[in-house]
Amino acid sequence: MSCNVHKPEWISLVESRIEQLGSIQKVADELGYARTSLSLALRGKYIGSTERLERTVMKVLGSVTCPHLEKQISPDECISFRERNAPTQNPAEMRHWRACQQCPHACIRKRIT
């Protein structure tokens, strides 16, 4: 019986994008990384931390399902909704903002600057 090991989501997103674009170089360019760095990270051979790369992949290629909007949005959109000032003059937007404060996606990290 084989062991079913799940890949991290960021690796699946990169591999899927490589299939779409046809080259790891094109994906590396899209992410703003060197092809060799991306290749090493995908094979688990990257010497340093891949945390920044993982955040970049999720920012550029990822999406989350917003429970309030009931649709797919980018991690950046999610962060923007959650981190904005409370929209006290708009009841509908205030409900959305409050939902964001309790959302299971609240663990998504802040944008990369």
C-alpha positions in Angstrom: 0.0 0.0 0.0 1.4 3.4 -1.0 1.5 6.4 1.4 -0.6 9.3 0.1 1.6 12.3 0.8 -0.1 15.7 0.2 2.0 18.4 -1.5 1.9 21.9 0.0 -0.6 24.0 -1.8 2.0 26.4 -3.1 3.9 23.6 -4.8 0.7 22.4 -6.5 -0.1 25.9 -7.7 3.4 26.3 -9.2 3.3 22.9 -10.8 -0.1 23.7 -12.3 1.1 27.0 -13.6 4.2 25.3 -15.2 1.8 23.0 -17.0 -0.3 26.0 -18.2 2.7 28.1 -19.3 4.9 25.2 -20.5 8.0 26.3 -18.7 9.4 26.7 -15.2 11.3 29.8 -16.5 8.0 31.6 -17.4 6.6 30.8 -13.9 9.8 32.0 -12.2 9.7 35.2 -14.2 6.0 35.7 -13.3 6.9 35.2 -9.6 10.0 37.4 -9.8 12.4 34.5 -8.8 15.4 32.9 -10.5 14.5 29.7 -12.3 17.2 27.8 -10.4 15.8 29.0 -7.0 12.3 27.9 -7.9 13.5 24.6 -9.2 15.5 23.9 -6.1 12.6 24.9 -3.9 10.2 22.6 -5.7 12.5 19.7 -5.3 13.0 20.4 -1.6 16.7 21.2 -2.2 16.6 25.0 -1.5 19.1 25.7 1.2 17.3 28.7 2.8 13.8 29.3 4.0 11.1 29.1 1.3 8.6 31.1 3.4 8.9 34.3 1.3 8.6 32.2 -1.9 5.5 30.5 -0.5 3.9 33.8 0.3 4.7 35.1 -3.2 3.2 32.0 -4.8 0.0 32.4 -2.8 -0.2 36.1 -3.6 0.4 35.7 -7.3 -1.2 32.3 -8.0 -3.5 31.5 -5.1 -7.1 32.2 -4.1 -9.3 31.7 -1.1 -13.0 31.2 -0.8 -14.5 34.2 1.0 -17.3 32.9 3.3 -19.0 36.3 3.3 -18.9 36.9 -0.5 -19.2 33.2 -1.3 -16.7 33.5 -4.1 -13.0 33.0 -4.9 -10.9 36.1 -4.2 -7.1 36.6 -4.2 -5.2 36.5 -0.9 -4.5 40.2 -1.4 -8.2 41.0 -1.7 -8.8 39.0 1.5 -6.1 40.9 3.3 -7.4 44.3 2.0 -11.0 43.6 3.2 -9.7 42.5 6.6 -7.1 45.2 7.2 -9.1 48.2 6.1 -10.6 50.6 8.6 -14.1 49.8 9.9 -16.6 51.2 7.3 -18.9 52.7 10.0 -21.0 54.7 7.5 -22.1 51.7 5.4 -24.0 48.9 7.2 -23.5 46.3 4.4 -19.7 46.9 4.3 -19.6 46.9 8.1 -21.2 43.4 8.1 -18.5 42.3 5.6 -15.7 43.9 7.7 -17.0 42.2 10.9 -17.2 38.8 9.1 -13.5 39.3 8.0 -12.4 39.8 11.6 -13.7 36.4 12.5 -12.9 34.6 9.2 -10.9 31.3 9.2 -8.7 32.9 6.5 -7.6 35.6 9.0 -4.3 33.7 9.3 -3.3 34.8 5.7 -0.2 36.8 6.2 0.2 40.5 5.3 1.2 41.5 1.8 4.8 41.2 0.7 6.2 44.7 0.3 
